[in-house]
């Protein structure tokens, strides 16, 4: 497939975007019944199924659900259902990079050109002007390869969404091919004080990890984080793997007014920006461990939590692979979130160590459904 055709294909799929929940609704304490009511309100907005996993600081976990994980059978979402976690993958990749900084193998102030010579070049792009910190914090100005073609997910026409099982499945991409899509277009303005979200940054970070360690980024994420924390339901898909292993929810995308099952597909286009699979319980464990200081040094964690405003929502702060928001009951929440065709994950960990992950098997949201999701996360984090 030509570069231009690949760019067009990527342009019609929903990017692995931030989905950390915030809400401006009232902050009264909520009971478990109130949380259930809030997630029921999400499915009433046309989202097939929702699950929320709440983990208390003492490790006690409970799971609530609404709707279905499979519209064909009506089967509910299982408590241990795996989902594609989209841009939560960025937090895993960022953690590995910061571990390499701790080990003296990566310098955040060094240029991309220093580690990956000749990769960021062309159309006005220059790897000498982009640092590793810029990649982590989305201050590089590099064009996002996912939206390089200019199409919006809501503009997708029937038959355009290229998924496994369609007449023309989404092809396999290498990281270098994704970066080439980005660098075929001029960069945007590189504002060091505002995070301009771009998946290209985290594809490059995956390439950096491989260059520095001599091992695939997926292997480093597995060894350094997944195995270390015992995240039994979390994994990075193998090259050209299209299905989801083990128990999982089906994922859906609305195309031409119909819910299309997009569970299976080659997610190499997401790579270290958004390809991983996990569960709500495992995500809670990961973010809790990271924010407790179990995975990086105190100095590196402090750098990860040093934020700039995010262009998608200036009220949110983007650090180095971490997002900070304040919810309606005044809590500071840290996490990431993500969206990928078929799945959305949102939530975070408060400063007391309470963690919440809400997952649902859809990605394109209306303003109303987005607000319903935010209120559900808010209720779970604010309940007493």
Order of alpha helices (4+ residues) and beta strands (2+ residues): alpha-alpha-beta-beta-beta-alpha-alpha-beta-beta-alpha-alpha-beta-alpha-alpha-beta-beta-alpha-beta-alpha-alpha-beta-beta-beta-beta-beta-beta-beta-alpha
